[in-house]
Amino acid sequence: MSRYTGSVCRQCRRENIKLFLKGDRCFSDKCSFDRRGYPPGEHGQKRVKVSDYGLQLREKQKVRRIYGLSEKQFRITFKRADRQKGITGTNLLSLLETRLDNTVFRMGFVNSRNQGRHLVQHGHFTVNGKKVDIPSFHVKKGDIVALREKSKKIQAVSDSLDAIVRRGIPQWLEIDKEKFQGEVVNIPAREDITLPIQEQLIVELYSK
């Protein structure tokens, strides 16, 4: 599977919003977006009129980059959301939030989704006692996500859990720091997702 290997700070500047892709660095003075909050490239500081299609495309790219998905992965997720009952846009955000790599990030085990994907792929987490190494695995209500015993000594995990107060835990999750585990108490509703996302623009884009 292909993955983006360029500067993630460049992605924030391209979408003109801080996407918090580098964990703690995004909260520091080293954040590139805070220092250069305009699109990258020679003409980045010029004012450009954006069409309706351009707005829809940028919104899709922004969400895709927030969750770290390839174009193919994102399209597959959208099609799955479209097949489900309910509002397609809300279904899409719910599917993105309940990915295992995002869930361990939301629980505070890691300081970025990219780090969460890395640790999941290397088999550091279990779901209901069984090792799961698929980042796109979708958790369900009642699932227990835990760090494996041999992985509890990972310093990056301890550091991230120590910083959990600053980031907070969503209402649809509960965390037990002492046991290095968390529970999915509910599937996230739209009001639980506080990211600045206009999902209807994405639905309009894919409906063309």
N, C-alpha and C positions, 0 to 999 in steps of 0.2 A: 504493500500500500504506500502510495506517495505521501509525503508530508512536507510541510513548509519548513524550510531551513534558513530563511532569511531573518532579518531583524524584526522581532515582534513589536518593538516600539514604533517601527515604521507603519505597522498595521493600525495602531492607535491613531497616528497622525493622518493616515489615509481616510479613516472613518470619522475624523474630527471629534473623537470622544475617547476618554481614558477607558480602556477595556480591561485593565488590571490583569494583564497576561503574565507579569513577572513577579507576582507575589509581593513581598515586602518592599522591593525596589520601587514599586508604583507609589508607595506612601512616603518615599524619601525625596530628598532634594535632587537625587540623580535621575529622576523620571524625565525622559526625553520629551514627553508630551507637555509637561509643565514648562520646559525651557523653550520648546519650539512647537507650539500648538497650532500648526498649520500643515497642510498636506505636503508630503515629500516631493522632491523634484524641482527642476529649474523654475517652473511656473506655479509652484505651490501656493505662493502668497497672492496670486491674482484672484479676483472675484469672478466666479463663473456661474452663469445662470443654469440651474439644473432642471431638467424636464421631469415629468411625472414618472417616466420609466427610470430615469436616473435615480430618483428618490427611492423607488421600489428596489432597484438593484443594490444601492448602497445599504439599505436596511437589511436585505438578505445577506450581503457580504459581512456586515457588522455582526449579525447574530451567528453566522457560520464561524467567524473568527473568535467570538467570545467563547464558544464551546469547542473550538479546535477541530472542526469537521472538514473533510474534503468536500468538493462539490457533489460528488457521487453519493457520499454518505448522507449529506444534507437532503438531497433530492429523495433518497429512499425513505428518510425519516418523514419528510413532508407527505409522501404518498401514503405512508402508514397512518399518519395523522388524518389525512383526508378520508381514509376508509373507516375510521372510527366514528361512533356516534358522538354528537355534540358539535361544538364550534371548532373548526379546523385549526384556527390560529392558536386557540387555547390548548388543543390537543398537541400541537407541535411543541409548544413551550413545555408542556408536561413531560413529553417524551424526552426532550433535551435535558430537563432537570433530573429525571430519574435514571439517566445513564450512570453506571457505576463510577466512572472517572469523575463525573461532576458531583455525585453523592459524597464520595470520600473528601472532596474539596469542601463541599458545604458543611460536612461534619467537622472540619477543621484538622483532619489528619495531614493535609498537605496545604501549601500556601498558593498553589496554582493548579488549574485543571491539567496543564501539561505534566506537572509533577505527579498528579494523581494518575494520569494515564500510564506514566512510566512505572510507577509502583504496582499498579494493577497488572500490567503486562508481565511483570516479574514475579507474580504470584504472592504478593505480600498480604492480600486480603481474602477473607472468607465471607460468604453469604450463607447464613443459617448453618454455619459449621463446615461448609464445603468450599474448597479453594476455587476462586473464580479469577481467571486471568484475561477476561474479555472486557475491555473498557466500555463497549457499547451494550453490555448486559444491562437490562432494565430491572431495577429493584421494584418490589411491590409492597403494599401496605402490610406491616407486620414483620418484614424482613429485618434480620439482625446482621449488620455489617461490622466485622471485627478485624483487627490487625492480628496476623498470625503471631504465635508466641515468639518465634525466632526473630521476628521483625520489630519487636517492641523496643529494641535497643538502637534503632535508627535515629540518629540525632536530629535529622530534618523533621521527622514526625513529632518528636518531643518539642522542638522549637515552635512548630506550627500550632500545636495544642496549647502552648504557653501564650500564644498571641491570639487565641480564639476570642477573647473578650472584645478586642478591637473590631473584629469582623462580624461576630455574632452568629447564632445558629437559627436557621429558618424554623418557623413554627411546625412545619411538617416533619421535622426531624428531632430526635433526642440523642444526647451524647453522654456517655459515662466515661470520663477521662481516666478514672482509676482502672477500669477494665479494658481500656482501649477499644471500645465498641460503641456503636450507635444503633438506633432503631428508626425505621421508617414508620412513623405513627399515622401518616396520611399521604395520599397522593397529592402533590401540590396543586392548589387552586390558583386561578389567575392572580388573585390578590396577594398570594404568597411570593410571587415572582416580582421583585421590585426593580429589576433591571430596566433601563430606559429603552424599551422595545416597542415598536409599533407593528405587531405581527400581522395586522390586516394588510399592510403594504406587501408583505411576503406572499400572502394568499392571493392578492391581486396580481402579483408578478407571475406566479405559477399558473394562474387561471387564464392567461393570455392564449 
